[in-house]
Amino acid sequence: MHTKPGPTIRPAAPSADPHPGDLPPAEFRRAMHAVADLIADYLEQVHDYPVQPRIQPGDVRRQLASAPPAEPEPLDRILADYKALIEPNATHWNHPGFMAYFPVTGSGPGILGEALAGALNVNAMLWRTGPAPTELEELACDWYRQMLGLPPEFRGHINDTASISSLLALAAARERQTDLEIRRRGLAGRPDLPALTVYCSDQAHSSIDKAMVTLGLGLDNLRRIRSDEAFRLDLAALEAALAADKAAGRRPIAIVATAGTTSTTSVDPLRPLAAVAQRENLWLHVDGAYALAAAICPEYRPVFAGLEHADSIVTNPHKWLFVPVDCSMLLVRDPALLRRAFAIIPDYLTTTESNVTNLMDYGVQLGRRFRALKLWMVLRAFGVRGLQERIRFHCAQARRVAEWLAAEPGLELVAPVPFATVCFRAVVDGPPEAQDAFNERFLAEINADGAIFLSHTRLNGRYVLRMSIGNLRTTAKYVDRALEIIRAAHARVRARV
Ligand SMILES: Cc1ncc(COP(=O)(O)O)c(C=O)c1O
C-alpha cells in the first residue's frame, strides 16, 4: 500500500499568481455584439464595394504594423482597423456581382453556424472528443445523401476542400489493390509494381493531378482522355486507352468522372462510365464539387443518372449550397476501405467506446473543425424546398443570360449551359492569338467597372469568358446590370480596335 503522506495543498494567493485568462466576459459580450453589427452591416451594404478592391499588391501590408504588439490593444481599435483596412480590401465573394470561378455564399445561417462552432472550438477527432459534433456530421451527411437521392449505403464525412476529398477517394482506390500492399510497403524502390493508372477527362480539375502527385502515383499515370464536343469524357477514347494500357502491362485502378466540370459544368456520362468501371473492376470517383448540388432538384437528377453506382462522390456544400467556406463532403460506398487506408491509432488516442465513429480514421488529418454545424443550420434554415428554389433561380438566370448572349451581335455562346455557368466570347476576325487578345481585353474592361467580376478559361485552346451565377445576393436586376456592363464593355473594346 502507498502510505507516504502528500504535501499540504496551500491555496494560491491571488495577488501572487494573477490569472491572465481570456477577455473579461463583459468585454467579450460587448465586442461580440459589435461584431454582429459589423457582419450585418457588411452583408447589407456589400454591393457598395467594387467586387475586387482597387489596390496593388503590398498595399494592405504596408498599412499594417510590421511587428506584433508588445502590449494588449483595445478591441475597439482592432475592429476599427478591420473595418478600415481588411473588409474593404477583400475580394467580395458575398457581392451580388461576384460571377467569377464558382461563386459561393456566406449565408446567414452558415455564418451563425461558423460563429457557434468557433465558440465550441471542438476538435472531433474521436467521438469522445466531440460526441455531438461527430453525430451531427454523420447526420448532416446522411441528410444531404437523401437530398441527392443516393442509396443508404453511402456514408459521408466532411473535409475542407474537394481537393482533399478526391485525394482520399484515390487513396481508397489505391488501397483496394490489396495484393500490392502499398499501405505497408509503399511505392518507392519497388520494381515489382505495375504502373497504377487513373483515367479522367481533359476537363477534370487540377486537384486530380495533385492527388496523383501526393499519392505517389505520378502525373504520367493520369490519363487525360479527350472530351467530346460538349466537353464530356469520350467513352470510345477511354476504351482505347484502357485496352492499350492493359496490353502494355499497366494496371488501371480508377476512373474519375466529373459531374460539373470547372470550365463549362459539363457532366461526364456517369452510367456508361460506371459500366466500364464495373467491367474492369475500377474504382469510380465522381467529382461533383460544384454541380452536384443541382441533384437536390428532381428535374436535374436525370443529368446525373448512374451516380448511384459510384464508389466515391465529392460534393462541396461550400460551393453551391450556401455554406460558408470550407465544407466539402466525401461520400463513400465502402467506408471500411477508407478506414483501411488511413486508420492508425496510437496509444494516446485509443478509446473504450464501441460502435462509434472516430472521424480521424477516415483521412490524413487528426484534428478537425466542426464544419457540420453550419451545414446543418443551412439545411434547416432554408429547408430542402428553399435550397431547390435558390438553385433553380440561378439556373433560370443563367438560361436568360445564355439567350441574351446568343442574340447579342458580336458575341457567341461557346458551350452548353446545363446549370448556372455560361461560357462566351466576342467574335472577332483575325488570327487566333489576336482573337484571344481581344477577349482578354474584353474581360479586363468588364471587370474594370467594379460592379461585376467574371473569370476566364480556355476551351479547345481558345480564351473564353465565364459568368457563373451562384451567390444568394445576385438578383435578376443585378443580372440585367451585368448584361448592360458586358454590352458597354464590348462596345468600348470594339471602338478601340
Ligand atoms: C470540378 C471541381 N473539382 C474540384 C475543385 C476544387 O475545389 P476545392 O477548392 O474545394 O479543392 C473545383 C474548384 O472549383 C472544381 O470545379
The ligand as an SDF file (V2000), in Angstrom:
LIG
                    3D

 16 16  0  0  0  0  0  0  0  0999 V2000
  -14.9530   20.2220  -60.5140 C   0  0  0  0  0  0  0  0  0  0  0  0
  -14.0900   20.7330  -59.4060 C   0  0  0  0  0  0  0  0  0  0  0  0
  -13.4340   19.8770  -58.6180 N   0  0  0  0  0  0  0  0  0  0  0  0
  -12.6450   20.2870  -57.6230 C   0  0  0  0  0  0  0  0  0  0  0  0
  -12.4780   21.6210  -57.3650 C   0  0  0  0  0  0  0  0  0  0  0  0
  -11.5640   22.0450  -56.2390 C   0  0  0  0  0  0  0  0  0  0  0  0
  -12.3160   22.5120  -55.1910 O   0  0  0  0  0  0  0  0  0  0  0  0
  -11.6600   22.8260  -53.7640 P   0  0  0  0  0  0  0  0  0  0  0  0
  -11.2930   24.2650  -53.8020 O   0  0  0  0  0  0  0  0  0  0  0  0
  -12.7700   22.5470  -52.7980 O   0  0  0  0  0  0  0  0  0  0  0  0
  -10.4970   21.9430  -53.5790 O   0  0  0  0  0  0  0  0  0  0  0  0
  -13.1340   22.5640  -58.1540 C   0  0  0  0  0  0  0  0  0  0  0  0
  -12.9760   24.0070  -57.9020 C   0  0  0  0  0  0  0  0  0  0  0  0
  -13.6200   24.8380  -58.4680 O   0  0  0  0  0  0  0  0  0  0  0  0
  -13.9630   22.1140  -59.2040 C   0  0  0  0  0  0  0  0  0  0  0  0
  -14.5870   22.9720  -60.0160 O   0  0  0  0  0  0  0  0  0  0  0  0
  1  2  1  0
  2  3  1  0
  2 15  2  0
  3  4  2  0
  4  5  1  0
  5  6  1  0
  5 12  2  0
  6  7  1  0
  7  8  1  0
  8  9  2  0
  8 10  1  0
  8 11  1  0
 12 13  1  0
 12 15  1  0
 13 14  2  0
 15 16  1  0
M  END
$$$$
